[in-house]
């Protein structure tokens, strides 16, 4: 039986970078699952690579068809953005391991769907001041930077990833992403141990 590793953390903790590094490690043999979102595509993104970019109507249809494994909604200054994982044939746990990026809530929904023995958390942390600088720098590269949304997301993360919520989700280990190489190495070692 394969495992699903769920990578999570507040915004700008380096989840995407850690994700790419882990996926690139042949010795881990991790597969990706492309999530779905109703948010607008960002500059540099490709439909079907970072996400499948769909309409709100398509999201509702997938829910009605009971194909949504987990779903979360962000109330942004530009409206509601839905992020979700779909039972669309991408996941086959017969000997294959997967790596997801999600939230605490998403992790709990995935764990409920597949089982606690199959779904394992990988929680990344970065000091808040570093996260804020990273968020601003990333937003600055967008065609139309929206710093109000950066602030909203930063404050929402403080609530979503509160110590109480982390504890409730059963997160026991945290990975500090101060040194990227060290962080990735530590996570990779823990994945190898979990497979043994």
C-alpha positions as CSV (number, residue, x, y, z in Angstrom):
1,X,0.0,0.0,0.0
2,X,1.4,3.4,-1.0
3,X,1.4,6.5,1.1
4,X,0.3,10.1,0.6
5,X,2.6,12.8,2.0
6,X,0.9,16.1,2.6
7,X,3.2,19.1,2.5
8,X,1.7,22.1,4.3
9,X,2.6,25.4,6.0
10,X,1.7,29.1,5.9
11,X,2.0,31.1,2.7
12,X,5.6,31.8,1.6
13,X,7.2,29.1,3.6
14,X,8.7,27.6,0.4
15,X,6.3,24.8,-0.1
16,X,6.5,24.9,-3.9
17,X,10.3,24.9,-3.9
18,X,10.5,22.0,-1.3
19,X,7.8,20.2,-3.3
20,X,9.8,20.4,-6.6
21,X,13.0,19.3,-4.9
22,X,11.3,16.3,-3.3
23,X,9.6,15.3,-6.5
24,X,13.0,15.6,-8.3
25,X,14.6,13.0,-6.0
26,X,14.5,9.7,-7.9
27,X,15.2,7.7,-4.7
28,X,11.9,8.8,-3.3
29,X,9.8,7.9,-6.4
30,X,7.1,10.3,-5.4
31,X,4.3,11.1,-7.8
32,X,2.4,14.4,-8.0
33,X,-1.3,15.0,-7.9
34,X,-2.4,18.1,-9.8
35,X,-5.0,19.9,-7.8
36,X,-7.8,22.1,-9.1
37,X,-8.6,25.8,-8.5
38,X,-11.1,28.4,-9.5
39,X,-8.6,31.2,-9.0
40,X,-7.2,33.1,-12.0
41,X,-4.0,31.6,-13.5
42,X,-0.8,33.6,-12.6
43,X,1.9,34.7,-14.9
44,X,4.3,31.7,-15.5
45,X,1.7,29.0,-14.6
46,X,0.5,26.4,-17.0
47,X,-3.0,24.8,-16.9
48,X,-2.6,21.2,-15.9
49,X,0.9,21.7,-14.4
50,X,0.5,23.8,-11.2
51,X,-3.3,23.3,-11.1
52,X,-6.2,22.6,-13.4
53,X,-7.8,26.0,-13.6
54,X,-11.6,25.6,-13.7
55,X,-14.7,27.7,-13.4
56,X,-16.9,27.8,-10.3
57,X,-19.6,26.0,-12.3
58,X,-17.1,23.1,-13.0
59,X,-16.2,23.0,-9.2
60,X,-19.9,22.7,-8.3
61,X,-20.5,20.0,-10.9
62,X,-17.6,17.9,-9.5
63,X,-19.0,18.3,-6.0
64,X,-22.4,17.2,-7.1
65,X,-20.8,14.1,-8.8
66,X,-19.1,13.4,-5.4
67,X,-15.6,13.5,-7.0
68,X,-14.1,16.1,-4.6
69,X,-11.8,14.5,-2.0
70,X,-11.0,17.7,-0.2
71,X,-11.9,21.3,-0.8
72,X,-11.0,24.7,0.8
73,X,-12.2,28.2,0.0
74,X,-10.3,31.4,0.4
75,X,-12.3,34.6,0.7
76,X,-10.0,36.9,-1.2
77,X,-10.3,40.6,-2.0
78,X,-11.0,39.4,-5.6
79,X,-13.8,37.0,-4.5
80,X,-13.9,33.4,-3.4
81,X,-11.2,31.1,-4.7
82,X,-11.7,27.4,-4.4
83,X,-8.8,24.9,-4.2
84,X,-9.6,21.2,-4.3
85,X,-8.5,17.6,-5.0
86,X,-10.5,15.4,-7.3
87,X,-10.9,11.7,-7.5
88,X,-10.0,11.7,-11.2
89,X,-7.8,8.6,-11.5
90,X,-4.5,10.4,-10.6
91,X,-4.1,8.4,-7.4
92,X,-3.4,4.6,-7.3
93,X,-2.1,3.5,-3.9
94,X,-1.1,0.0,-5.1
95,X,2.6,0.5,-4.3
96,X,2.9,4.1,-5.4
97,X,3.6,7.1,-3.1
98,X,2.3,10.6,-3.7
99,X,3.1,14.1,-2.6
100,X,0.4,16.8,-2.1
101,X,0.5,20.4,-1.1
102,X,-2.5,21.4,1.0
103,X,-3.7,23.1,4.2
104,X,-4.3,21.7,7.6
105,X,-8.0,21.4,6.8
106,X,-7.2,19.7,3.5
107,X,-4.8,17.3,5.2
108,X,-7.6,16.3,7.6
109,X,-10.0,15.7,4.7
110,X,-7.5,13.7,2.8
111,X,-6.7,11.6,5.9
112,X,-10.4,11.0,6.4
113,X,-10.8,9.9,2.8
114,X,-7.7,7.6,2.6
115,X,-7.0,6.7,6.3
116,X,-4.6,7.8,8.9
117,X,-2.2,5.0,8.2
118,X,-1.8,6.1,4.6
119,X,-1.7,9.9,4.9
120,X,1.4,11.5,6.6
121,X,1.9,15.2,7.3
122,X,5.0,17.3,6.4
123,X,4.7,20.7,8.1
124,X,7.1,23.5,7.0
125,X,7.8,26.6,9.1
126,X,9.5,29.9,8.4
127,X,9.7,33.0,10.7
128,X,6.8,35.4,10.0
129,X,9.1,38.3,9.0
130,X,10.7,36.2,6.3
131,X,7.4,35.0,5.1
132,X,6.1,38.5,4.7
133,X,9.1,39.6,2.7
134,X,8.9,36.6,0.5
135,X,5.2,37.2,-0.1
136,X,5.8,40.9,-1.1
137,X,8.6,39.9,-3.4
138,X,6.5,37.2,-5.1
139,X,3.5,39.6,-5.5
140,X,5.8,42.3,-7.0
141,X,6.5,40.0,-9.9
142,X,2.8,39.8,-10.9
143,X,1.4,41.8,-13.8
144,X,-0.9,43.6,-11.4
145,X,0.4,43.2,-7.8
146,X,-2.3,43.0,-5.2
147,X,-0.7,43.8,-1.8
148,X,-4.1,43.9,-0.1
149,X,-4.4,40.2,-0.9
150,X,-0.9,39.5,0.5
151,X,-1.9,41.1,3.8
152,X,-5.2,39.2,3.9
153,X,-3.5,35.9,3.3
154,X,-0.8,36.6,5.8
155,X,-3.4,37.3,8.6
156,X,-5.6,34.4,7.6
157,X,-2.6,32.0,7.9
158,X,-2.2,33.1,11.5
159,X,-5.7,31.8,12.3
160,X,-5.7,28.8,9.9
161,X,-2.3,27.5,11.2
162,X,-2.8,28.4,14.9
163,X,-1.0,26.3,17.4
164,X,-4.4,24.9,18.5
165,X,-5.2,23.8,14.9
166,X,-1.8,22.3,14.4
167,X,-2.2,20.3,17.6
168,X,-5.8,19.3,16.7
169,X,-4.6,18.0,13.3
170,X,-2.0,15.7,15.1
171,X,1.1,17.4,13.6
172,X,4.0,16.4,15.8
173,X,7.0,17.2,13.7
174,X,7.9,20.5,12.1
175,X,10.5,21.2,9.4
176,X,12.3,24.6,9.6
177,X,12.9,25.9,6.1
178,X,15.8,28.3,7.1
179,X,18.3,26.3,5.0
180,X,16.5,24.8,2.0
181,X,19.0,21.9,1.4
182,X,18.9,20.9,5.1
183,X,15.1,21.1,5.2
184,X,14.7,18.9,2.0
185,X,17.3,16.4,3.3
186,X,15.5,16.0,6.6
187,X,12.1,15.5,5.0
188,X,13.6,13.0,2.5
189,X,15.2,11.0,5.3
190,X,11.9,10.8,7.1
191,X,10.1,9.7,4.0
192,X,12.7,6.9,3.4
193,X,12.2,5.9,7.1
194,X,8.4,5.8,6.7
195,X,8.9,3.5,3.7
196,X,11.1,1.0,5.6
